Amino acid sequence: MVRSLRHAAVTVFTAAMMCWCIAGTALAQDSSSPFAVVDVQGALRNSDAAKEIQAKINERRQAYQRQVTEEEKALRASEQELQQLRSTLAPEAYQQRLRAFRDRVTGVQKSVQERRRALDQSFTNAMNKVRDVLVSVIAEIADERGAKVVLFKDHIVIAEKSLDFSDEALRRLNERLPSVPVDLPPLD
């Protein structure tokens, strides 16, 4: 009995999927399907503006890294000097210099965190501009095609290729927004 129920469920499921596929094919052949699919993440990643943003952010990140490397060298030199002076300084003088060194280390760590946070914020702000234009482009294409629902491509298992307008969205995005100004935090 359980076996026949399982067989019936599989049969009903298969029939439903076949009907859905047939209906999907009929909708896909109609140029004004109520559904459309777009690869939003792919468009954001591959757009000219996003590539430029990433390049600018990476360039500034590398400049920050060079600065941090220099600061670390200076801190190591100060630490070695402090270790050498330990035996010659009075305990109070050594503790005072040790506190000053630790404060300096804390300051450098804070500076690194603030730079990272500012750089992340610059990236987010610039990419939000790209995302806003992409949404506008997607809405425009969906309206032209008569689509009532646009789905993320990465949430779809199977879809007719004619429903996907990712390439068109990317092309229009690149035309409309070839670059975006990035408000980079200053170098110290």
Rosetta silent file (secondary structure, phi, psi, omega in degrees, C-alpha in Angstrom):
SEQUENCE: MVRSLRHAAVTVFTAAMMCWCIAGTALAQDSSSPFAVVDVQGALRNSDAAKEIQAKINERRQAYQRQVTEEEKALRASEQELQQLRSTLAPEAYQQRLRAFRDRVTGVQKSVQERRRALDQSFTNAMNKVRDVLVSVIAEIADERGAKVVLFKDHIVIAEKSLDFSDEALRRLNERLPSVPVDLPPLD
SCORE:     score description
SCORE:     0.000 S_00000001
   1 L     0.000  -46.709  178.591    0.000    0.000    0.000 S_00000001
   2 H   -60.974  -38.849 -179.793    2.787    2.436    0.917 S_00000001
   3 H   -64.675  -40.858  179.997    4.525    1.490   -2.291 S_00000001
   4 H   -70.133  -34.475  175.986    1.418    2.214   -4.398 S_00000001
   5 H   -65.501  -42.785  178.688    0.925    5.590   -2.644 S_00000001
   6 H   -62.642  -43.372  178.882    4.542    6.495   -3.341 S_00000001
   7 H   -62.267  -41.607  179.523    4.126    5.434   -6.981 S_00000001
   8 H   -64.800  -41.744  179.990    0.941    7.521   -7.283 S_00000001
   9 H   -63.531  -42.615  178.522    2.679   10.563   -5.758 S_00000001
  10 H   -63.751  -41.436  179.564    5.598   10.231   -8.174 S_00000001
  11 H   -63.241  -46.042  179.843    3.178    9.896  -11.098 S_00000001
  12 H   -63.342  -43.851  179.185    1.192   12.979  -10.055 S_00000001
  13 H   -61.137  -45.326 -179.977    4.412   14.953   -9.521 S_00000001
  14 H   -61.689  -43.649  179.485    5.766   13.909  -12.927 S_00000001
  15 H   -63.577  -41.634  179.481    2.499   14.859  -14.622 S_00000001
  16 H   -63.867  -42.312  179.304    2.480   18.232  -12.898 S_00000001
  17 H   -64.441  -39.951  178.428    6.067   18.904  -13.949 S_00000001
  18 H   -63.293  -42.739  178.346    5.268   17.950  -17.555 S_00000001
  19 H   -63.047  -43.022  179.788    2.290   20.341  -17.580 S_00000001
  20 H   -62.064  -43.856  179.885    4.417   23.068  -16.080 S_00000001
  21 H   -64.203  -42.438  179.171    7.154   22.514  -18.688 S_00000001
  22 H   -63.725  -44.851  178.569    4.660   22.542  -21.555 S_00000001
  23 H   -64.367  -39.613  178.669    3.043   25.712  -20.215 S_00000001
  24 H   -62.989  -40.890  178.595    6.494   27.243  -19.688 S_00000001
  25 H   -65.285  -40.788  178.486    7.480   26.453  -23.269 S_00000001
  26 H   -63.976  -41.462  178.098    4.275   28.022  -24.556 S_00000001
  27 H   -65.464  -39.553 -177.614    4.916   31.125  -22.458 S_00000001
  28 H   -65.912  -32.548 -179.746    8.529   31.287  -23.600 S_00000001
  29 H   -74.711  -24.248  175.697    7.463   31.203  -27.238 S_00000001
  30 L   -78.232  126.787 -174.642    5.153   34.125  -26.593 S_00000001
  31 L   -68.931  -16.128 -179.624    7.299   37.277  -26.766 S_00000001
  32 L  -111.428   57.171  177.974    5.342   38.900  -23.936 S_00000001
  33 L   -67.516  143.458  178.128    5.853   36.346  -21.202 S_00000001
  34 L   -73.844   -7.052 -178.382    4.902   37.570  -17.742 S_00000001
  35 E  -115.755  147.955  174.601    8.198   36.169  -16.459 S_00000001
  36 E  -146.386  159.703 -178.438   11.783   37.175  -17.063 S_00000001
  37 E  -129.801  139.361  177.136   15.145   36.158  -15.648 S_00000001
  38 E  -144.094  140.852  177.609   18.231   38.301  -15.097 S_00000001
  39 L   -90.177   85.719 -176.263   21.661   37.602  -13.627 S_00000001
  40 H   -63.958  -47.010 -178.972   21.892   40.634  -11.347 S_00000001
  41 H   -62.560  -40.462  178.133   25.098   39.529   -9.612 S_00000001
  42 H   -63.342  -42.586  179.051   26.752   38.794  -12.952 S_00000001
  43 H   -64.848  -42.502  178.723   25.765   42.214  -14.319 S_00000001
  44 H   -64.453  -39.998 -178.151   27.039   43.943  -11.185 S_00000001
  45 H   -71.795  -37.171 -171.875   30.290   41.986  -11.281 S_00000001
  46 H   -99.792   -1.235 -179.474   30.939   42.368  -15.025 S_00000001
  47 L   -69.835  152.236  179.018   29.817   45.925  -15.660 S_00000001
  48 H   -59.622  -42.311 -178.560   32.439   48.432  -16.745 S_00000001
  49 H   -63.965  -43.150 -179.335   31.611   50.698  -13.808 S_00000001
  50 H   -65.310  -39.278  177.982   31.952   47.882  -11.253 S_00000001
  51 H   -63.954  -39.841  178.512   35.303   46.818  -12.696 S_00000001
  52 H   -66.458  -42.076  177.920   36.540   50.401  -12.478 S_00000001
  53 H   -58.902  -48.416 -178.789   35.292   50.717   -8.895 S_00000001
  54 H   -60.959  -40.642  179.601   37.061   47.503   -7.917 S_00000001
  55 H   -63.374  -43.351  179.550   40.298   48.653   -9.558 S_00000001
  56 H   -65.011  -42.375  179.524   40.221   51.989   -7.692 S_00000001
  57 H   -64.347  -44.363  179.593   39.461   50.295   -4.379 S_00000001
  58 H   -62.953  -39.493  178.888   42.245   47.743   -4.897 S_00000001
  59 H   -61.946  -45.083  179.924   44.712   50.502   -5.783 S_00000001
  60 H   -68.626  -37.302  178.293   43.888   52.420   -2.601 S_00000001
  61 H   -61.608  -40.808  178.186   43.991   49.210   -0.540 S_00000001
  62 H   -66.724  -38.075  177.044   47.508   48.510   -1.832 S_00000001
  63 H   -63.936  -41.877  176.175   48.585   52.065   -0.984 S_00000001
  64 H   -61.554  -41.775 -179.160   47.222   51.584    2.531 S_00000001
  65 H   -62.117  -38.830  176.407   49.061   48.279    2.800 S_00000001
  66 H   -62.196  -42.082  177.876   52.342   49.995    1.894 S_00000001
  67 H   -63.658  -43.122 -179.853   51.704   52.559    4.630 S_00000001
  68 H   -63.511  -40.101  178.495   50.865   49.865    7.170 S_00000001
  69 H   -60.476  -42.298  177.600   54.033   47.971    6.286 S_00000001
  70 H   -65.241  -42.137  178.562   56.079   51.109    6.961 S_00000001
  71 H   -63.821  -38.896  178.002   54.268   51.699   10.243 S_00000001
  72 H   -64.708  -40.361  177.025   54.893   48.077   11.276 S_00000001
  73 H   -59.631  -46.100 -179.916   58.606   48.472   10.515 S_00000001
  74 H   -62.976  -39.542  178.500   58.732   51.586   12.667 S_00000001
  75 H   -65.827  -41.002  178.340   56.898   49.796   15.484 S_00000001
  76 H   -62.951  -40.908  178.575   59.302   46.829   15.348 S_00000001
  77 H   -63.759  -42.020  178.072   62.261   49.210   15.511 S_00000001
  78 H   -64.107  -39.492  179.769   60.700   50.988   18.509 S_00000001
  79 H   -65.077  -43.510  178.264   60.043   47.666   20.212 S_00000001
  80 H   -63.312  -41.688  178.783   63.647   46.536   19.709 S_00000001
  81 H   -62.362  -41.745  179.231   64.925   49.862   21.016 S_00000001
  82 H   -63.081  -40.275  178.238   62.650   49.534   24.041 S_00000001
  83 H   -64.962  -37.990  179.470   63.966   46.020   24.723 S_00000001
  84 H   -69.800  -33.819 -179.142   67.547   47.258   24.554 S_00000001
  85 H   -81.029  -11.471 -174.624   66.810   50.143   26.927 S_00000001
  86 L   -55.671  -43.935 -176.611   65.035   47.912   29.433 S_00000001
  87 L   -75.377  -21.541 -176.818   68.187   47.087   31.367 S_00000001
  88 L   -98.352  -19.049 -178.966   69.436   50.680   31.421 S_00000001
  89 L   -88.682  151.222  172.083   66.205   52.505   32.254 S_00000001
  90 L   -66.751  150.450 -178.355   64.713   52.872   35.698 S_00000001
  91 H   -52.570  -41.616  179.458   61.575   50.707   36.114 S_00000001
  92 H   -64.792  -43.183  179.943   59.277   53.770   36.114 S_00000001
  93 H   -65.078  -40.515  178.757   60.873   55.203   32.976 S_00000001
  94 H   -63.703  -45.675 -179.700   60.665   51.820   31.245 S_00000001
  95 H   -62.191  -37.702  178.407   56.958   51.430   32.162 S_00000001
  96 H   -64.626  -44.907  178.294   56.264   54.934   30.884 S_00000001
  97 H   -67.336  -36.518  178.004   57.932   54.173   27.548 S_00000001
  98 H   -63.410  -44.160  177.464   56.174   50.801   27.373 S_00000001
  99 H   -61.386  -43.333  179.349   52.781   52.491   27.862 S_00000001
 100 H   -62.210  -40.334  178.752   53.634   55.029   25.149 S_00000001
 101 H   -64.616  -45.400  179.997   54.643   52.195   22.797 S_00000001
 102 H   -63.399  -38.540  176.890   51.414   50.280   23.489 S_00000001
 103 H   -62.949  -39.042  178.732   49.381   53.440   22.906 S_00000001
 104 H   -64.640  -43.309  177.492   51.162   53.882   19.590 S_00000001
 105 H   -60.851  -45.108  179.079   50.371   50.257   18.622 S_00000001
 106 H   -61.225  -40.589  178.250   46.723   50.788   19.570 S_00000001
 107 H   -62.262  -41.790  178.781   46.650   53.979   17.484 S_00000001
 108 H   -65.640  -42.691  179.108   48.020   52.160   14.439 S_00000001
 109 H   -61.949  -43.147  177.704   45.476   49.349   14.868 S_00000001
 110 H   -61.912  -42.584 -179.695   42.627   51.869   15.120 S_00000001
 111 H   -61.167  -43.338  179.205   43.907   53.674   12.050 S_00000001
 112 H   -62.434  -44.153  179.246   44.000   50.433   10.058 S_00000001
 113 H   -64.030  -41.447  179.404   40.432   49.579   11.115 S_00000001
 114 H   -65.151  -40.438  177.641   39.187   53.076   10.237 S_00000001
 115 H   -62.337  -45.149 -179.548   40.848   52.920    6.822 S_00000001
 116 H   -61.714  -44.911 -179.660   39.310   49.518    6.134 S_00000001
 117 H   -63.757  -43.478  179.490   35.879   50.712    7.213 S_00000001
 118 H   -64.621  -39.228  178.837   36.150   53.897    5.097 S_00000001
 119 H   -67.315  -42.247  176.706   37.283   51.910    2.064 S_00000001
 120 H   -61.561  -40.322  179.349   34.419   49.427    2.486 S_00000001
 121 H   -66.356  -40.178  177.088   31.975   52.324    2.751 S_00000001
 122 H   -60.848  -43.370  178.373   33.390   53.917   -0.419 S_00000001
 123 H   -62.060  -47.925 -178.585   32.957   50.612   -2.262 S_00000001
 124 H   -60.946  -45.304 -179.859   29.397   50.172   -0.995 S_00000001
 125 H   -61.591  -44.364 -179.605   28.378   53.719   -1.928 S_00000001
 126 H   -66.210  -43.652 -179.474   29.789   53.418   -5.455 S_00000001
 127 H   -67.839  -29.453  175.991   28.258   49.972   -6.042 S_00000001
 128 H   -63.504  -34.611  176.287   24.864   51.232   -4.816 S_00000001
 129 H   -64.813  -42.343  177.950   24.939   53.745   -7.668 S_00000001
 130 H   -64.230  -44.603 -179.471   25.587   50.917  -10.137 S_00000001
 131 H   -60.953  -41.801  179.881   22.837   48.808   -8.555 S_00000001
 132 H   -61.347  -43.886  179.339   20.325   51.684   -8.795 S_00000001
 133 H   -67.614  -39.014  178.535   20.980   52.149  -12.509 S_00000001
 134 H   -61.769  -42.526  178.526   20.834   48.381  -13.084 S_00000001
 135 H   -61.694  -40.170  177.491   17.421   48.170  -11.414 S_00000001
 136 H   -62.731  -43.649  178.593   16.232   50.995  -13.641 S_00000001
 137 H   -63.096  -44.180 -179.821   17.552   49.192  -16.739 S_00000001
 138 H   -61.938  -44.235  179.125   15.906   45.915  -15.668 S_00000001
 139 H   -61.893  -40.361  179.395   12.565   47.657  -15.113 S_00000001
 140 H   -62.474  -47.852 -179.257   12.834   49.292  -18.536 S_00000001
 141 H   -65.930  -42.379  179.327   13.559   45.986  -20.307 S_00000001
 142 H   -60.123  -42.035  178.886   10.843   44.166  -18.353 S_00000001
 143 H   -63.517  -43.134  178.929    8.334   46.840  -19.361 S_00000001
 144 H   -61.932  -35.539 -177.072    9.388   46.574  -23.025 S_00000001
 145 H   -91.393   -4.756 -179.414    8.944   42.798  -22.935 S_00000001
 146 L    75.411   21.298  179.735    5.719   42.882  -20.961 S_00000001
 147 L   -78.203  132.944  178.634    7.231   40.958  -18.059 S_00000001
 148 L   -97.252  -23.533 -178.319    5.325   41.288  -14.815 S_00000001
 149 E  -133.158  128.324  175.382    7.824   39.309  -12.716 S_00000001
 150 E  -115.991  125.304 -176.774   11.623   39.381  -12.978 S_00000001
 151 E  -108.710  148.684  174.211   13.465   36.640  -11.141 S_00000001
 152 E   -68.066  133.297 -178.408   17.095   36.392  -10.082 S_00000001
 153 H   -62.239  -35.664 -178.260   18.874   33.901  -12.322 S_00000001
 154 H   -73.400   -4.487  175.398   20.681   32.328   -9.378 S_00000001
 155 H  -101.806    1.744 -176.365   17.286   31.413   -7.846 S_00000001
 156 L  -107.127  134.040  177.319   16.099   29.559  -10.939 S_00000001
 157 L   -84.623  -51.678 -179.194   16.843   25.899  -11.599 S_00000001
 158 L  -137.061  134.227  175.723   15.574   25.690  -15.166 S_00000001
 159 L  -151.583  147.871  175.616   14.308   28.458  -17.444 S_00000001
 160 L   -62.798  136.058 -176.986   13.835   28.947  -21.145 S_00000001
 161 H   -59.697  -30.833 -178.470   16.767   30.943  -22.557 S_00000001
 162 H   -67.864  -16.282  177.741   14.416   33.450  -24.179 S_00000001
 163 H   -80.491  -17.225 -175.007   13.294   34.574  -20.697 S_00000001
 164 E   -88.783  118.177  176.557   16.854   35.607  -19.771 S_00000001
 165 L  -117.939   33.651 -179.970   17.766   39.192  -20.640 S_00000001
 166 H   -60.625  -45.502 -177.937   20.993   39.410  -18.604 S_00000001
 167 H   -62.987  -41.637  178.515   23.185   40.253  -21.605 S_00000001
 168 H   -64.867  -40.912  178.941   20.858   43.041  -22.696 S_00000001
 169 H   -63.154  -43.484  178.864   20.758   44.443  -19.149 S_00000001
 170 H   -63.892  -43.208  179.698   24.565   44.422  -18.940 S_00000001
 171 H   -60.150  -47.267 -179.023   24.897   46.094  -22.352 S_00000001
 172 H   -68.208  -36.565  177.212   22.475   48.878  -21.427 S_00000001
 173 H   -61.561  -44.731  179.099   24.053   49.307  -18.004 S_00000001
 174 H   -63.782  -35.679  177.415   27.477   49.779  -19.612 S_00000001
 175 H   -68.225  -45.340 -174.612   26.008   52.315  -22.045 S_00000001
 176 H   -76.675  -31.310 -175.292   24.167   54.254  -19.386 S_00000001
 177 L  -139.901   77.494 -178.122   26.844   54.110  -16.690 S_00000001
 178 L   -70.323  -25.280  177.696   30.336   53.493  -18.087 S_00000001
 179 L  -153.648  163.287  179.948   31.978   54.701  -14.883 S_00000001
 180 L  -134.969  132.306  175.042   31.161   55.887  -11.376 S_00000001
 181 L   -67.519  137.692 -179.882   33.132   58.374   -9.311 S_00000001
 182 L  -113.010  121.736  179.423   34.468   56.713   -6.168 S_00000001
 183 L   -83.291   88.723 -176.102   34.853   58.897   -3.099 S_00000001
 184 L   -82.144  140.084  174.358   38.092   57.387   -1.780 S_00000001
 185 L   -67.408  149.830 -175.947   39.312   58.155    1.725 S_00000001
 186 L   -71.300  156.133  171.863   42.567   60.104    1.767 S_00000001
 187 L   -80.692  148.422  178.837   45.993   58.588    2.294 S_00000001
 188 L   -78.909    0.000    0.000   47.712   59.653    5.504 S_00000001
